[in-house]
Amino acid sequence: MRVARAAALSGLEGAADLGRSAAPPGGFGLSHENVAADLRLRKPPGYDTLTLYMQISDVYLDLGQDAFAQLIRSISIGKLKTYQMYEGFKVRAHLHKVNTELLRKSIPKFWARLNERDEDFGKDLAQVVLVSHLEMITGVLDFLGIPHENGFFAKDIDPKPFFTEGWEARVCEKFRGVFPDPILLFYVNHLRWELLGATEPFHPASPSAT
């Protein structure tokens, strides 16, 4: 499978153009300069200063560093090689090679880059994390009734109508204990970021509250 195909992993639309960023539909009636100046004063969590949309770095940072470390430790080197993502990620991660030990040692550096809002790195890292968990992705897509091809969105399908109200809570409840919570929550919020234009991360209710 070619890299561009692997990058089309469900929830990773248009990954051939990793440099793009979300843009608000229409205008706000304010210049970007005024919006940015206003938000520098308020800084609401989960909002980018120019787009008012959640950014991929927000998805990671909302998890916290301990959960982020679990994401990194879950990366499958074999899957990166299978989907021809190894070399590209090695360059993006600033590593001379990618193995479990170097990934573990790089967790603080990766976390710092996301705190510095390195969105391109965050997008590439998301591909690496999610391609390592295709079993989870296929399970979630099957549960939501979304057509896919082994975890990849079926060609020419618009998946947005399948994300009906409350889908996030239903997914988290269904797969709690089946897949690690940080990885499942990351995928849920990645879908919300990439496909649905969410403004802030989703937080599932604790089991005791349900």
Residue pairs with C-beta under 8 A, 6 or more apart in sequence:
1 82
1 83
1 84
2 84
3 83
3 84
3 85
3 88
4 15
4 16
5 152
6 83
6 84
6 85
6 127
6 131
7 15
7 16
7 18
7 85
7 127
8 15
8 152
8 153
9 15
9 127
9 130
9 131
9 134
9 137
9 151
9 152
10 130
10 137
10 141
10 146
10 148
10 151
10 152
10 153
10 159
10 191
11 130
11 137
11 187
11 190
11 191
11 194
11 195
12 126
12 127
12 130
12 190
12 194
13 153
13 194
13 195
14 20
15 123
15 127
18 120
18 123
18 124
19 120
21 51
21 55
21 119
22 48
22 51
22 53
22 55
22 193
22 197
23 51
24 51
24 52
24 53
28 35
28 52
30 38
32 50
35 49
35 50
35 52
36 49
36 50
39 47
39 49
39 52
40 49
45 58
45 62
45 200
46 54
46 58
46 62
46 199
46 200
46 201
47 53
47 54
47 199
47 200
48 54
48 55
48 58
52 199
53 193
53 197
53 198
53 199
54 189
54 192
54 193
54 198
54 199
54 200
54 201
55 117
55 119
55 122
55 193
56 119
56 122
56 123
56 126
56 190
56 193
57 114
57 115
57 117
57 118
57 119
57 122
58 193
58 200
58 201
59 122
59 126
59 186
59 189
59 190
59 193
59 201
60 68
60 71
60 111
60 114
60 122
60 125
60 186
61 114
61 115
62 189
62 201
62 203
63 71
63 182
63 185
63 186
65 107
65 111
67 181
67 182
67 185
67 186
68 107
68 110
68 111
68 114
68 182
69 107
70 180
70 182
70 183
71 129
71 182
71 183
71 186
72 103
72 104
72 106
72 107
72 110
72 129
73 100
73 103
73 104
74 129
74 132
74 133
74 180
74 183
75 100
75 103
75 128
75 129
75 132
76 131
76 132
77 86
77 98
77 99
77 100
79 85
79 131
79 132
79 134
80 86
80 89
80 98
80 128
80 131
80 132
83 131
85 127
85 128
85 131
86 98
88 124
89 98
89 124
89 125
89 127
89 128
90 96
90 97
90 98
92 120
92 121
92 124
92 125
93 106
93 110
93 121
93 125
94 109
95 102
95 106
110 121
110 125
113 121
113 122
114 121
114 122
126 186
126 190
129 183
129 186
130 137
130 187
130 190
133 179
133 183
133 187
134 150
134 151
136 175
136 179
136 183
136 184
136 187
137 151
137 187
138 148
138 150
138 151
139 175
139 178
139 179
140 171
140 175
140 184
140 187
140 188
141 148
141 151
142 148
143 170
143 171
143 174
143 175
144 162
144 163
144 167
144 171
145 162
146 153
146 157
146 159
146 162
147 153
147 154
147 157
148 154
149 155
153 159
159 195
160 195
160 196
163 191
163 195
163 196
168 188
168 192
168 202
168 204
169 204
169 205
171 184
171 188
172 184
172 185
172 188
172 204
173 204
173 210
175 184
176 184
176 207
185 202
185 204
188 202
189 198
189 201
189 202
192 198
192 201
192 202
